[in-house]
Amino acid sequence: MAVETYSIKLETKGDADIQDITEAVGAVLYESKFSNGIVTIFCPSATSALTTIEFESGCISDLRRLFDEIIDPNRHYDHNARWGDGNGHSHVRAALMGPSFTVPFIENRLTLGTWQQIIYLDFDNRPRRRELVVQIMGE
């Protein structure tokens, strides 16, 4: 099975910035020579993550609220005490979600559901420039 590697560059706002990257992943897939296989997106960052959701304002608001409820940025984090950067909650949120997402594609189209988009979540406490790794395996 052949492999191709690409990247997607993002500018983020931090503080649980959530971006729909479905179109960007689809564009990378379109550039590839493959018709069928899998595409994996990976964020080389300890304070960001990838998943899917229905990308609409209500779901995004609910997701942000859930993160604030279960991983409150205002509680004590030993990471903050050690490094003084105030993003201990960002690391915990990213670890909970995970740094990669894989989706199959058929006839050069992602097999996502009608209301399912691929999202990138930047939990860091400041704006960042990010570069995602997109690896496509297929035929």
Secondary structure as UniProt FT lines:
FT   STRAND          2..12
FT   STRAND          17..20
FT   HELIX           22..31
FT   STRAND          37..42
FT   TURN            46..47
FT   STRAND          48..53
FT   HELIX           57..70
FT   TURN            73..74
FT   HELIX           78..83
FT   HELIX           88..97
FT   STRAND          100..106
FT   TURN            107..108
FT   STRAND          109..110
FT   TURN            114..115
FT   STRAND          117..122
FT   STRAND          128..138
//
